[in-house]
Amino acid sequence: MKYYGYVRVSTKNQNIDRQMADMKRLEIPRQDIFIDKVSGKSFERPAYKRLLKKLKPNDVVFVKSIDRLGRNYDEIIRQWKFLTIDKDVDIAVIDFPLLDTRNQINGITGKFIADLVLQVLSYVAQVERENIRQRQAEGIREARKRGIRFGRPQKEKPDDFEMILQMWLDGTISQREAGRRLQISNHTFIKWVEHANEVHY
């Protein structure tokens, strides 16, 4: 059985001192601490992959907190199962003792307890995401009622737009030529045409 530490920050400029202090307190040798300075959205991380290759059954992986392992709870759960079942290693989250698969409470294994806790955390995170989306949608609806418009401000039509529009409608110039003369894209020209039709009809 061997102890390993996993340390992660999102960018190269962020400080790893607090995480390293915990690893030192646990007396994990420096060569057994794997450090990534990348986003936690994906588990495609160089140091984490090197750690996976080192792990053997009954080894223990320490992380400071669950968000150092990853940001997406669904991905964390999948990875957790891969580590604890496929790799047959233990995981200990230093700041969250319930997420320590080595523990046993009243005969219930730490792996079982950790799985339950992760499922609850995943559910809470999902509910919070849905609440945020709902609050955003409600905020946008209320803002629109007050006349607030979202997106880029509409480009002002040049004075000669009506004349060039008529030339295009008469077939004397192409859509591309109309856009070139107005110094806009073909897509914008068509949007202006549709808007003009809405206004006229």
MARZA-618997 format. One record per residue (C-alpha): residue in three letters; x, y, z. Coordinates in steps of 0.25 Angstrom, whole numbers, plus 5000, padded with zeros to 4 digits. Layout:
BEGIN
ALAXYZ ...
***
This chain:
BEGIN
MET500050005000 LYS500550144996 TYR500050284999 TYR499950384987 GLY499550524987 TYR498750594976 VAL498850754975 ARG498150834965 VAL497950984962 SER497251044950 THR498351134945 LYS499851134946 ASN499851264954 GLN499051204965 ASN499651164978 ILE499751024982 ASP500451044996 ARG499151015004 GLN498950874997 MET500450844998 ALA500450875013 ASP499450765015 MET500250675007 LYS501450705015 ARG500650685028 LEU500250545023 GLU501750515020 ILE501450485005 PRO502850494998 ARG502950604988 GLN503150494976 ASP501850434980 ILE501050564979 PHE500450594965 ILE500150744962 ASP499250794950 LYS499050944947 VAL497850924938 SER496350944938 GLY495550834946 LYS494450824936 SER495150694930 PHE496050584935 GLU496850594923 ARG498050644931 PRO499550614929 ALA499950594944 TYR498550524947 LYS498850424936 ARG500250394941 LEU499650374955 LEU498650264949 LYS499850184943 LYS500550184957 LEU499350134965 LYS499249994970 PRO498149924978 ASN498049974992 ASP498850104990 VAL498250234995 VAL498050364988 PHE497950484996 VAL497250614991 LYS497050744999 SER495650764995 ILE494650704985 ASP494750824975 ARG496250794974 LEU495850664968 GLY494850724958 ARG493750824956 ASN492650734949 TYR492050644960 ASP491550544949 GLU492950534944 ILE493550524958 ILE492550404961 ARG492950334949 GLN494450354952 TRP494250314967 LYS493650184963 PHE494750164953 LEU495750184964 THR495050104975 ILE494549994967 ASP495349974955 LYS496750014961 ASP496349964975 VAL496950084982 ASP496450174993 ILE496150324992 ALA496250425004 VAL495750565003 ILE496450635014 ASP495450745016 PHE494250655016 PRO494450535025 LEU493250465020 LEU493850455006 ASP494950355011 THR494750215006 ARG495650155017 ASN494650185028 GLN493650095034 ILE492450145042 ASN491650045049 GLY492049935040 ILE491750015027 THR492850025018 GLY493450165015 LYS493350135000 PHE491850115002 ILE491750245010 ALA492550325000 ASP491750274989 LEU490450324996 VAL491050454999 LEU491550484985 GLN490150444980 VAL489550554989 LEU490550654985 SER490250624970 TYR488750644973 VAL488950774980 ALA489950824969 GLN488850794959 VAL487750864966 GLU488650984968 ARG488950984953 GLU487450974950 ASN487151084960 ILE488151174953 ARG487651154939 GLN486251184944 ARG486651314951 GLN487351354939 ALA486151324930 GLU485251404940 GLY486251514940 ILE486251524925 ARG484751524924 GLU484651634934 ALA485651714927 ARG485051704913 LYS483651744920 ARG484451874924 GLY484951894909 ILE486351844911 ARG486951784899 PHE487951674899 GLY489051644889 ARG489851734880 PRO489251874877 GLN488651874863 LYS489551944853 GLU489052074848 LYS488552064833 PRO489252164824 ASP488352274817 ASP488452204804 PHE487952074809 GLU486552094803 MET487152124789 ILE488052004789 LEU486851914794 GLN486051964783 MET487151934773 TRP487251794779 LEU485751774778 ASP485751814763 GLY486951714760 THR487951824756 ILE488951784766 SER489151644774 GLN489051624789 ARG490551614790 GLU490751754782 ALA489651814791 GLY490451764804 ARG491751824798 ARG491151964795 LEU490551964809 GLN491851914815 ILE491151804822 SER491051644821 ASN490051574812 HIS489451524825 THR489251664831 PHE488651714818 ILE487551604818 LYS487251634832 TRP487051774829 VAL486151734817 GLU485351644826 HIS485251764836 ALA484851854825 ASN483751764821 GLU483251744835 VAL483151904836 HIS482451914823 TYR481451804824 
***
